């Protein structure tokens, strides 16, 4: 998948490595991240080659952890002494597990269809402008670039430009994987649920690690099963009527 994507758009290895650099930079401020060491592009590109274009520094670790989310009714939520976060829209999609049966192995077509459906339910028409934070499941660095495009954050082949602009770093237009993401903590199912928890904490103003200023709407994404055939995407929002509890 990564090789097909790279060949189609002539994606530079340095852009793939920069995804890992960003992930480690973000993870450094997250006390729950499993890898908190900073790396350089040179560090990533000098790590052992696994399968073109993937090197060890571009893939997730294997670790253990647990994740829990608490859901409650709207009535009970207003009784809690915490900012309220709503699940505005959520959906799932599944592609075929056989790569040979997919419409396109060089693009995340199933995620693109899911994003179109979930964003329509949430009233999101311009994802890059309408969202404040994103946590996406990208255990391999090239996947994050492919996901930028599938989520409509940029056009085909433009993910590298978006990354290099700094837009997806903390302080940018739409910070992505402020937690460090699965490139710095990967514990199977727990890691796939973690994006929803990290986004909720950002919107509550209680981020683990760096807080995105003014974050009120975000997306959380998980992906798994055979050849990453399944996707779940949710839009989370801070309750607009809950401003009295912001401090």
VEXKEVEX-698251 format. One record per atom (N, C-alpha, C): residue in one letter; x negated, y negated, z negated. Coordinates in steps of 0.1 Angstrom, whole numbers, padded with zeros to 4 digits, always signed. Atoms other than C-alpha are relative to their C-alpha. Example, Ala and Ser with C-alpha at 12.3 -4.5 7.8 and 13.67 -1.06 7.14 Angstrom:
<rs>
A-0009+0012+0000;A-0123+0045-0078;A-0009-0012+0000;S+0009+0011+0000;S-0137+0011-0071;S+0008-0011-0008;
</rs>
This chain:
<rs>
X-0008+0012+0000;X+0000+0000+0000;X-0009-0013+0000;X+0008+0011+0001;X-0027-0024-0010;X-0009-0002+0013;X+0009+0000-0012;X-0049-0015+0020;X+0008-0005+0012;X-0008+0004-0011;X-0020-0020+0044;X+0003-0015-0001;X-0003+0014+0002;X-0011-0054+0029;X-0013-0008+0003;X+0013+0007-0003;X-0048-0065+0030;X-0003-0001+0015;X+0004+0000-0014;X-0053-0055+0066;X+0010-0009+0008;X-0010+0008-0007;X-0020-0071+0078;X-0003-0015-0001;X+0002+0014+0002;X-0028-0105+0063;X-0014-0005-0002;X+0015+0003+0001;X-0066-0104+0062;X-0002-0006-0014;X+0002+0004+0014;X-0065-0108+0024;X-0014+0002-0005;X+0014-0001+0004;X-0099-0115+0010;X-0001+0008-0013;X+0002-0007+0012;X-0113-0093-0017;X-0002-0009-0012;X+0001+0010+0011;X-0121-0124-0037;X+0013-0005-0005;X-0013+0004+0004;X-0084-0133-0038;X+0006+0011-0009;X-0005-0011+0008;X-0076-0098-0052;X-0007-0001-0014;X+0008+0001+0013;X-0104-0102-0078;X+0005-0011-0008;X-0005+0011+0008;X-0090-0136-0088;X+0012+0003-0008;X-0011-0004+0008;X-0058-0120-0099;X-0005+0006-0013;X+0005-0006+0012;X-0078-0099-0124;X-0006-0011-0009;X+0007+0011+0008;X-0098-0130-0135;X+0011-0008-0008;X-0011+0008+0006;X-0065-0149-0142;X+0006+0008-0011;X-0006-0009+0010;X-0051-0119-0161;X-0008+0000-0013;X+0009-0001+0012;X-0081-0117-0184;X+0000-0014-0007;X+0000+0013+0006;X-0081-0155-0189;X+0012-0002-0009;X-0012+0001+0007;X-0045-0154-0200;X+0001+0010-0012;X+0000-0010+0010;X-0049-0122-0221;X-0009-0005-0012;X+0009+0004+0010;X-0077-0139-0241;X+0007-0007-0012;X-0008+0007+0011;X-0050-0159-0261;X+0011+0008-0005;X-0011-0009+0005;X-0026-0130-0266;X-0006+0010-0010;X+0005-0009+0010;X-0034-0112-0299;X+0004+0015+0003;X-0005-0014-0003;X-0015-0081-0286;X-0006+0006+0013;X+0006-0006-0013;X-0034-0077-0253;X-0011+0010-0004;X+0010-0010+0003;X-0057-0047-0252;X-0013-0003+0005;X+0013+0004-0006;X-0084-0061-0230;X+0000-0016-0001;X+0000+0015+0002;X-0093-0097-0241;X-0013-0006+0005;X+0013+0005-0005;X-0126-0101-0224;X+0001-0008+0013;X-0001+0007-0012;X-0131-0127-0198;X-0009+0006+0011;X+0008-0006-0010;X-0144-0116-0164;X-0001-0011+0012;X+0001+0009-0012;X-0156-0134-0132;X+0003+0008+0012;X-0002-0007-0013;X-0149-0126-0096;X-0012+0009+0003;X+0011-0009-0002;X-0184-0112-0094;X+0000+0012-0008;X-0001-0012+0008;X-0178-0089-0123;X+0010+0010+0006;X-0010-0009-0006;X-0147-0075-0106;X-0005+0006+0012;X+0005-0005-0013;X-0163-0071-0072;X-0012+0009-0001;X+0011-0009+0002;X-0193-0054-0086;X+0003+0013-0008;X-0004-0012+0007;X-0173-0028-0105;X+0002+0011+0010;X+0000-0011-0010;X-0171+0007-0090;X+0012+0000+0009;X-0011-0001-0010;X-0150+0012-0059;X+0007+0013-0002;X-0008-0012+0002;X-0121+0036-0063;X+0006+0004+0013;X-0005-0003-0013;X-0103+0034-0030;X+0003-0014+0006;X-0001+0013-0006;X-0104+0004-0006;X+0015-0005+0000;X+0010+0010+0005;X-0097-0023-0017;X-0002+0000-0015;X-0001+0000+0015;X-0093-0012-0053;X-0014+0003-0006;X+0011-0003+0008;X-0122-0014-0077;X+0005+0001-0015;X-0004-0003+0014;X-0122-0005-0114;X+0005-0013-0007;X-0004+0013+0006;X-0119-0042-0124;X+0014-0005+0005;X-0012+0004-0006;X-0087-0045-0103;X+0012+0009-0005;X-0011-0009+0004;X-0067-0017-0120;X+0002+0000-0015;X-0004+0001+0014;X-0049-0014-0154;X-0008+0010-0008;X+0005-0010+0010;X-0063+0004-0185;X+0011+0010-0003;X-0009-0009+0005;X-0046+0033-0200;X+0000-0001-0016;X+0000+0002+0014;X-0035+0026-0236;X+0013+0003-0006;X-0012-0003+0007;X-0008+0030-0262;X+0005-0012-0007;X-0006+0011+0008;X+0017+0006-0278;X+0015+0003+0000;X-0015-0001+0000;X+0054+0001-0285;X+0006-0013+0002;X-0007+0013-0002;X+0079-0025-0275;X+0014+0002-0004;X-0014-0001+0004;X+0113-0032-0289;X+0007-0014+0003;X-0008+0012-0002;X+0140-0057-0279;X+0013+0001-0008;X-0012+0000+0008;X+0170-0067-0300;X+0011-0008+0008;X-0011+0007-0007;X+0203-0075-0282;X+0012+0000-0010;X-0012+0001+0009;X+0234-0087-0300;X+0010-0008+0008;X-0011+0007-0006;X+0267-0103-0292;X-0002-0016+0000;X+0001+0014+0000;X+0270-0140-0284;X+0004-0006-0014;X-0005+0005+0013;X+0290-0146-0316;X-0011+0002-0011;X+0010-0003+0010;X+0264-0129-0338;X-0013-0008+0002;X+0013+0007-0004;X+0235-0146-0319;X+0000-0014-0006;X-0001+0013+0005;X+0248-0180-0330;X-0002-0001-0015;X+0002-0001+0015;X+0245-0169-0367;X-0014+0001-0003;X+0014-0003+0002;X+0208-0161-0363;X-0008-0014-0001;X+0009+0012+0001;X+0181-0186-0372;X-0011+0000+0010;X+0010-0001-0011;X+0164-0183-0339;X+0006-0006+0013;X-0005+0004-0013;X+0167-0199-0304;X+0007+0012+0007;X-0007-0011-0006;X+0191-0179-0283;X-0004+0001+0015;X+0004-0003-0014;X+0180-0163-0250;X+0011+0009+0006;X-0010-0008-0007;X+0206-0149-0226;X-0006+0007+0012;X+0003-0006-0013;X+0202-0124-0198;X+0010-0005+0010;X-0009+0006-0010;X+0217-0144-0170;X+0003+0009+0011;X-0002-0010-0011;X+0213-0117-0144;X-0010+0011-0001;X+0010-0011+0000;X+0197-0083-0141;X+0005+0010+0010;X-0004-0010-0010;X+0196-0056-0115;X-0012+0010+0002;X+0011-0010-0003;X+0176-0026-0103;X+0001+0005+0015;X+0000-0005-0013;X+0167-0011-0070;X-0010+0012+0001;X+0009-0012-0001;X+0151+0022-0058;X-0002+0002+0015;X+0003-0003-0013;X+0133+0029-0026;X-0002+0015+0001;X+0003-0014-0001;X+0125+0064-0013;X-0014+0003-0007;X+0013-0003+0006;X+0097+0082-0032;X-0010+0005+0010;X+0010-0003-0011;X+0082+0093+0001;X-0004-0012+0007;X+0005+0012-0006;X+0060+0066+0014;X+0002+0000+0015;X-0002-0001-0014;X+0064+0079+0049;X+0015-0004+0004;X-0014+0004-0002;X+0102+0071+0046;X+0003-0014-0002;X-0003+0014+0004;X+0098+0035+0036;X-0001-0009+0013;X+0000+0009-0011;X+0105+0006+0059;X-0013-0006+0003;X+0013+0008-0001;X+0072-0011+0052;X-0008+0003-0012;X+0009-0003+0011;X+0043+0001+0030;X-0009-0012-0003;X+0009+0012+0002;X+0025-0033+0034;X+0007-0011-0006;X-0008+0011+0006;X+0053-0053+0017;X+0009+0007-0010;X-0009-0005+0010;X+0075-0048-0013;X+0014-0003+0004;X-0013+0003-0006;X+0107-0047+0007;X+0011+0002-0010;X-0010-0003+0010;X+0128-0031-0021;X+0001-0011-0011;X+0000+0011+0010;X+0118-0058-0046;X+0005-0012+0006;X-0006+0012-0006;X+0126-0085-0021;X+0015+0000+0001;X-0015-0001-0001;X+0161-0072-0016;X+0006-0002-0014;X-0005+0001+0014;X+0165-0069-0054;X+0000-0015-0004;X+0001+0014+0004;X+0153-0105-0060;X+0010-0008+0007;X-0011+0007-0007;X+0177-0118-0034;X+0013+0001-0007;X-0013-0002+0007;X+0206-0102-0052;X+0000-0006-0014;X+0000+0005+0013;X+0196-0111-0087;X-0001-0015-0001;X+0001+0014+0000;X+0186-0146-0079;X+0014-0007+0004;X-0013+0005-0004;X+0220-0151-0062;X+0010+0000-0012;X-0009-0001+0012;X+0238-0140-0094;X-0004-0011-0010;X+0004+0010+0010;X+0217-0164-0115;X+0000-0014+0005;X+0000+0014-0006;X+0221-0194-0091;X-0014-0005+0003;X+0013+0005-0003;X+0184-0195-0083;X-0002+0000+0015;X+0002+0002-0014;X+0178-0209-0048;X-0014-0003+0004;X+0014+0003-0002;X+0142-0220-0051;X-0008+0005-0011;X+0006-0006+0011;X+0124-0196-0073;X-0012-0007-0006;X+0012+0006+0005;X+0091-0215-0076;X+0004-0013-0008;X-0004+0012+0007;X+0110-0247-0087;X+0010+0003-0011;X-0011-0003+0010;X+0139-0231-0106;X-0005+0008-0012;X+0005-0009+0010;X+0118-0208-0128;X-0012-0007-0008;X+0011+0006+0008;X+0094-0218-0156;X-0011+0010-0004;X+0010-0009+0004;X+0076-0186-0164;X+0004+0014+0006;X-0003-0013-0006;X+0073-0150-0150;X-0009+0010-0006;X+0008-0012+0004;X+0061-0117-0163;X+0004+0011+0009;X-0003-0010-0010;X+0058-0091-0135;X-0009+0012-0002;X+0007-0013+0002;X+0046-0055-0136;X-0009+0002+0012;X+0010-0001-0011;X+0014-0055-0115;X-0012+0007-0006;X+0011-0008+0005;X-0009-0027-0127;X-0012+0000+0009;X+0011+0002-0010;X-0030-0032-0096;X+0000-0014+0005;X+0001+0014-0003;X-0043-0066-0088;X+0007-0004+0014;X-0007+0004-0013;X-0031-0066-0051;X+0015-0001-0001;X-0014+0000+0002;X+0004-0059-0063;X+0005-0014-0003;X-0005+0013+0004;X+0007-0093-0079;X+0001-0009+0012;X-0001+0008-0012;X+0000-0110-0045;X+0012+0004+0008;X-0012-0005-0008;X+0026-0087-0028;X+0013-0005-0007;X-0012+0004+0008;X+0051-0096-0056;X+0003-0015+0002;X-0003+0014-0003;X+0046-0133-0051;X+0009-0002+0012;X-0007+0002-0012;X+0058-0129-0016;X+0014+0006-0001;X-0013-0007+0001;X+0087-0104-0024;X+0009-0009-0008;X-0008+0008+0009;X+0099-0128-0051;X+0003-0014+0006;X-0003+0012-0007;X+0100-0157-0026;X-0008-0012-0006;X+0008+0011+0005;X+0073-0177-0044;X-0009-0007+0011;X+0008+0005-0011;X+0054-0181-0011;X+0004+0008+0013;X-0002-0007-0012;X+0056-0170+0025;X-0009+0012+0002;X+0008-0012-0003;X+0041-0138+0040;X-0015-0004+0003;X+0014+0003-0002;X+0003-0139+0038;X-0005-0012-0007;X+0004+0012+0006;X+0003-0170+0017;X-0003+0001-0015;X+0002-0002+0015;X-0001-0154-0018;X-0013-0005-0005;X+0013+0005+0004;X-0038-0161-0019;X-0001-0015-0001;X-0001+0014+0001;X-0032-0197-0012;X+0007-0005-0013;X-0007+0003+0012;X-0007-0198-0040;X-0008+0002-0013;X+0008-0004+0011;X-0030-0181-0064;X-0012-0010-0002;X+0011+0009+0001;X-0060-0203-0056;X+0004-0014-0004;X-0005+0014+0004;X-0039-0235-0061;X+0001-0002-0015;X-0002+0001+0015;X-0036-0227-0098;X+0015+0000-0004;X-0014+0001+0003;X+0002-0227-0096;X+0005+0011-0009;X-0005-0011+0008;X+0005-0193-0113;X-0008+0002-0013;X+0007+0000+0013;X-0018-0201-0142;X+0007-0009-0010;X-0006+0009+0011;X-0008-0217-0175;X-0003-0014+0004;X+0002+0014-0004;X-0003-0254-0167;X+0004-0002+0015;X-0004+0001-0014;X+0007-0246-0131;X+0015-0001+0001;X-0014+0001-0003;X+0041-0248-0114;X+0008+0012-0006;X-0007-0012+0005;X+0051-0212-0124;X-0010+0010-0005;X+0010-0009+0006;X+0027-0194-0148;X+0005+0015+0001;X-0003-0014-0001;X+0027-0157-0141;X-0009+0009-0009;X+0007-0009+0009;X+0017-0130-0166;X-0009-0007-0010;X+0007+0008+0011;X+0008-0154-0194;X-0005+0010-0010;X+0004-0010+0010;X+0005-0123-0216;X-0013+0007+0004;X+0011-0008-0005;X-0023-0109-0194;X+0005+0011+0009;X-0006-0010-0008;X+0001-0084-0179;X-0006+0014-0001;X+0005-0014+0002;X-0005-0047-0174;X-0015+0002+0005;X+0014-0001-0003;X-0040-0054-0160;X-0008-0001-0013;X+0007+0001+0012;X-0049-0061-0196;X+0006+0008-0011;X-0007-0008+0010;X-0024-0039-0215;X+0010+0009+0008;X-0009-0009-0008;X-0008-0008-0199;X+0003+0013-0008;X-0003-0011+0008;X+0010+0016-0221;X+0013+0007+0005;X-0011-0007-0006;X+0034+0033-0197;X+0014-0007-0001;X-0013+0006+0001;X+0071+0027-0205;X+0000-0013-0008;X+0000+0011+0009;X+0063+0003-0233;X-0005-0013+0008;X+0005+0011-0008;X+0043-0019-0208;X+0011-0005+0010;X-0010+0004-0010;X+0073-0019-0184;X+0011-0008-0007;X-0010+0008+0007;X+0096-0032-0211;X-0006-0013-0005;X+0006+0012+0005;X+0071-0057-0224;X+0002-0013+0007;X-0002+0013-0007;X+0076-0083-0197;X+0013-0007-0005;X-0013+0006+0005;X+0112-0088-0210;X-0002-0007-0013;X+0003+0005+0013;X+0099-0093-0245;X-0008-0013+0001;X+0009+0011-0001;X+0072-0117-0235;X+0007-0012+0006;X-0007+0012-0005;X+0095-0139-0214;X+0010-0005-0011;X-0009+0005+0010;X+0121-0140-0242;X-0007-0008-0011;X+0008+0007+0010;X+0094-0151-0267;X-0004-0014+0006;X+0003+0013-0006;X+0083-0178-0242;X+0012-0010-0001;X-0012+0008-0001;X+0118-0191-0239;X+0005-0005-0014;X-0004+0004+0014;X+0123-0191-0277;X-0011-0009-0006;X+0011+0008+0005;X+0091-0211-0281;X-0009+0007-0010;X+0007-0009+0010;X+0075-0182-0300;X-0010+0009+0007;X+0009-0008-0009;X+0050-0170-0274;X-0011+0007-0008;X+0013-0006+0005;X+0023-0145-0283;X-0011-0004+0010;X+0010+0006-0008;X-0006-0164-0270;X+0004-0014+0005;X-0002+0013-0004;X-0004-0195-0249;X+0015-0003+0003;X-0015+0003-0003;X+0031-0212-0248;X+0001-0009+0012;X-0003+0008-0011;X+0044-0226-0216;X+0009-0011-0004;X-0007+0012+0005;X+0056-0261-0223;X+0014-0001+0007;X-0014+0002-0006;X+0094-0266-0218;X+0006+0012+0007;X-0005-0012-0007;X+0100-0230-0207;X+0015+0002-0004;X-0014-0003+0003;X+0138-0225-0205;X+0006+0010+0009;X-0005-0011-0009;X+0142-0200-0176;X-0011+0008+0005;X+0011-0008-0005;X+0121-0171-0166;X+0005+0013+0006;X-0003-0014-0006;X+0120-0137-0148;X-0009+0010-0007;X+0008-0011+0005;X+0109-0104-0161;X+0002+0012+0010;X-0001-0011-0011;X+0101-0074-0138;X-0008+0012-0005;X+0007-0012+0003;X+0092-0038-0143;X+0001+0009+0013;X+0000-0009-0012;X+0084-0011-0117;X-0007+0013-0004;X+0006-0013+0003;X+0077+0026-0118;X+0005+0011+0009;X-0004-0013-0007;X+0084+0062-0107;X-0009+0002+0011;X+0009-0005-0010;X+0069+0079-0077;X-0003-0012+0010;X+0004+0011-0009;X+0049+0054-0057;X+0007-0013-0002;X-0007+0012+0004;X+0066+0026-0076;X+0012-0002+0008;X-0012+0001-0008;X+0099+0033-0060;X+0011-0008-0007;X-0011+0006+0008;X+0120+0017-0088;X-0004-0014-0005;X+0002+0014+0005;X+0123-0020-0097;X+0011-0004-0009;X-0010+0007+0008;X+0141-0038-0125;X-0004-0015-0001;X+0002+0014+0001;X+0144-0076-0124;X+0010-0007-0007;X-0009+0008+0008;X+0160-0099-0149;X-0003-0015+0000;X+0001+0014+0002;X+0166-0136-0152;X+0004-0003-0014;X-0003+0003+0014;X+0164-0148-0188;X+0001-0015-0001;X-0001+0015+0002;X+0175-0183-0200;X+0002-0003-0014;X-0002+0006+0013;X+0173-0203-0231;X+0014-0006+0000;X-0014+0005+0001;X+0209-0212-0242;X-0001-0015+0001;X+0000+0015-0001;X+0214-0248-0230;X+0007-0007-0011;X-0007+0006+0012;X+0236-0255-0260;X-0007+0002-0013;X+0006-0004+0013;X+0211-0243-0285;X-0012-0010-0003;X+0011+0010+0002;X+0189-0275-0285;X-0002-0003-0015;X+0001+0004+0014;X+0196-0281-0322;X-0010+0009-0008;X+0009-0009+0007;X+0174-0251-0331;X-0014+0000+0005;X+0012-0001-0007;X+0144-0260-0310;X-0012-0001-0009;X+0011+0001+0009;X+0122-0267-0340;X+0001+0011-0011;
</rs>
